[in-house]
Amino acid sequence: MLGLIISLIIVGLIAGAVARLVIPGHQNISIPMTILLGIIGSFVGGFLGFLIFQRDAMDGFFQPAGIIGSIIGAIIVLFLYVRFAGRGAARR
């Protein structure tokens, strides 16, 4: 159980950091929020992968397709965050 939590944190950090590098502009979020972004992106990427391929990958946690899907999901989540939450933060 502890290994799963640590793995989620590491994959979340990697996916969130790559998403922050890909999306242009300055995102004013902390490292824990970057990890959370990556974890949410993992769920989004897994859901999109299931919708596209209609199967659940049960071959283990660390898969290249899973990590790539996590990064793609994190990019989508960060793009939506910058697009919608960024406007409200800029007005303040």
C-alpha positions, 0 to 999 in steps of 0.5 A: 500500500505504501509503495502504491502511494509513493508510486502515485506521488512520483508519477504525479510529480513527473507528469505534472512537471512535464505538463508545466514545461509543455504549457506556455506561460507561468503557472503559479502553483506549488510542488504539491499542487504539481503532484496533485495535477499529475495524479488527476492527469493520470486518472484523466489519461486512464479514462481517455485511454479506456474510452479510446481502446475499450480495455483496461490495462492490467499488466502492472503499474509502470507501463510506458503507455500509462506514464504517457497517458498520465502526461497527456492527461496532466497537460489537458488538466493544466490547460483547462486550469490555466484557461478557466482558473487563470482568468479569475486569478488575473482579475484579483 
